[in-house]
Amino acid sequence: MPGPEARIEIHPPASVIALMDRLWAHGHAAYVVGGSVRDAILGRPAEDWDLATDARPDRLLAVFPGAVYENRFGTVAVREGGEGHEVTTFRTDHDYADFRRPHRVEFGDDVVLDLARRDFTVNAIAWGAPAPVPSADPAVESRPAPVLVDPFDGVADVHDRRLRAVGEPAARFWEDALRMVRAVRLAAVLEFQIDPPTYAAIRDNAALAGHVSAERITSELEKLLFAAHPSLGLRLMSDAGLLDVLLPELAAERGIAQNKIEGEDLWDHTLRTLDAVPADRPVVRLAALLHDVGKPTTVDDGPFRGHETAGAEIARRLLERLRFPKLATERVVHLVRSHMFAYEPEWGAAGIRRFIQRTRIDSIDDLFTLREADNVGSGLPADADLLGDLRARVAAELASSVVLDRSRLAVHGDDLIAELGLPAGPHLGGILDDLLERVIADPTLNDRATLLLLAESMLTEDR
């Protein structure tokens, strides 16, 4: 009886087929490998189609003019049909000494040996063919028929939705400790179960994750945040001991009592909040993960009084340690600091405008999304606390093009310098801020002549 491989069809894009055809035409093996094959078997769209071959890097540069040799590990970047792909020479890795990367690689000719060095069986599947045997008859088709190469039963693991290390799990994690983080990320993104011996090896070796660079950890965390339910991966990280090593600020949330959902602690609340943010809002998801990170340090203050301020500073230090982009860091810190806003329906229009000013127009939708998720994470309706009413009133003010920052004032600093003889400096900025406050309270004041008179009166009061 044919195995499951016989029923599997892999359909790489035309650019990949073109690259494979060129390798075969030049007498080399050509295979697509790794996650693209796994995703094709799952019926998921593949993000990156990576190729492997027996051709050495210098030979690849000759076969693909214009290609770029990216690193000493045998990877060449090639463009075909407007698409970029990586082609890597078969290799075996040797002498892992820092739990991060091999100190020495050895190029080879065997796709099975190349697959043997990979992390998990579902990533150790190839589709392609060795170099074709030349035919004496030019009429005979020399293009080989691609087949699946699955020496570690990865296809069965894909069908069983099981994540299993290639060979001895501990050995794979000692070679590269990031593989443990990748395991929990893949388990969440693919919704796979981690094979018990593999998971046990992660628990036993979690401390090795401390050797992994911040950039590589951040890359995995960013990918995890796009999972349908990122809490799946974070719970695995917590249970396996990885959270204590990589994100101790979040590990401190475990066991902190919350008066929200019975039987759940602060960590449970954080994960519920995180899952409630749409997957296409990664900055808000990151803010949701960190929104209550200040609570363990303020547990005796009220309790939790000022946790948003403490949490903003903790979030900043954590994101800087992980070397997140500065812009994303600033947006997340602002959301964490602002997420405890309170709304009263008695607010007048000026109160709504001041709320928008404090929140910042570019952050208001993110903040509402975070607050809705926080409500869900607390066992409440998303629009609890009259959030729907506040959203509607904010939208109405924004639609009216109200003045909410200095840029929309009818006068600017140059006007005050020219008309009133004010020097540039903090005093000038203070007058502009006072004018902005008055216009927020009464938009009809936003007239050039009126604002110049108000500014002049402020100068008179200062004398």
Secondary structure, 3 states (H helix, E strand, C coil): CCCHHHHCCCCCCHHHHHHHHHHHHCCCCEEEECHHHHHHHHCCCCCCCEEEECCCHHHHHHHCCCCEECCCCCEEEEEECCEEEEEEECEEEEEECCCCCEEEEEECCCHHHHHHCCCEHHHCCEEEECCCCCCCCCCCCCCCCCEEECCCCHHHHHHCCEECECCCHHHHHHHCCHHHHHHHHHHHHHCCEECHHHHHHHHHHHHHHHHCCHHHHHHHHHHHCCCCCCHHHHHHHHHHCHHHHHCHHHHCCCCCECCCCCCCEHHHHHHHHHHHCCCCCHHHHHHHHHCCCCHHHCCCCCCCCCHHHHHHHHHHHHHHHCCCCHHHHHHHHHHHHHCCCCCCCCCCHHHHHHHHHHHCHHHHHHHHHHHHHHHHHCCCCCCCCCHHHHHHHHHHHHHCCCCCCHHHCCCCHHHHHHHHCCCCCHHHHHHHHHHHHHHHHCHHHCCHHHHHHHHHHHHHHHC
